[in-house]
Amino acid sequence: MTKLKLFLPKQHGAWAMLIIPFWLGAAASDVVWQHIPFFIGWLLLYLATYPMLFLFKKKNIPYYRKWTILYLIPALCFLTFPLVRTPSIIFFGLGMIPFFAVNAYFSSKKNDRALINDISAITCFGIAGLASSYLAHSTINGETWLVFLASVLFFLGSTFYVKTMVREKKNIRYKYISWIFHLLIPIIWLLLGKWIIAIAFVPSLVRSIYFYGRSLGMMKLGVYEIVNATLFFIIILIAIS
């Protein structure tokens, strides 16, 4: 009997982007039981988009089409739960389409590592956080927008940092973009009077400077990013509680 080996994304950082904005968005509002099937559906939808983007490369189409369908059908089933509770939540899904189109374009050009492509993906994950917050009361409050902005900025900083550690490690321009970005963000939050949120960005600032130029290896790099993302998640939860 042949075992079915799951086709899973290799971008480990995407798992943090999948989880953190969604549950921070839920925490910024109220958690309801529909968040559970909503998250499962969101997870499966993400898994479906991974092989779907490979279809735009126009190689091995039957294989990627199979995995797109295998993930997409159960994803749509689970997503009916939040849709039944709050039908207008569908507009958040529609809002993701232009950003997915950008991802599809860069996939077709075999340029998945482009910065604009990363920003589009980060924005999609942020929109999922908005939808998660909207689910309970069909409204978005100020804390939800704070969570959205903080999440997008956090993962944008992670993108700059990872590029300086891997593909752009010899690019001095990326080094200073990363350092200046990580320095300015907590300062701006402090100026806005959001000192707890500012603290959430301090570990990112420290690691962007301390680890620069060091040969960590992908495993260590990934572990440190998980720790950093966990700290961010906990501190933002404190900030909105």
Secondary structure, 3 states (H helix, E strand, C coil): CCCCCCCCCCCCHHHHHHHHHHHHHHHHCCCCCCHHHHHHHHHHHHHHHHHHHHHCCCCCHHHHHHHHHHHHHHHHHHHHHHHHHCHHHHHHHHHHHHHHHHHHHHHHCCCCCCHHHHHHHHHHHHHHHHHHHHHHHCCCCHHHHHHHHHHHHHHHHHHHHHHHHCCCCCCHHHHHHHHHHHHHHHHHHHHCCCHHHHHHCHHHHHHHHHCCCCCCCHHHHHHHHHHHHHHHHHHHHHHHC
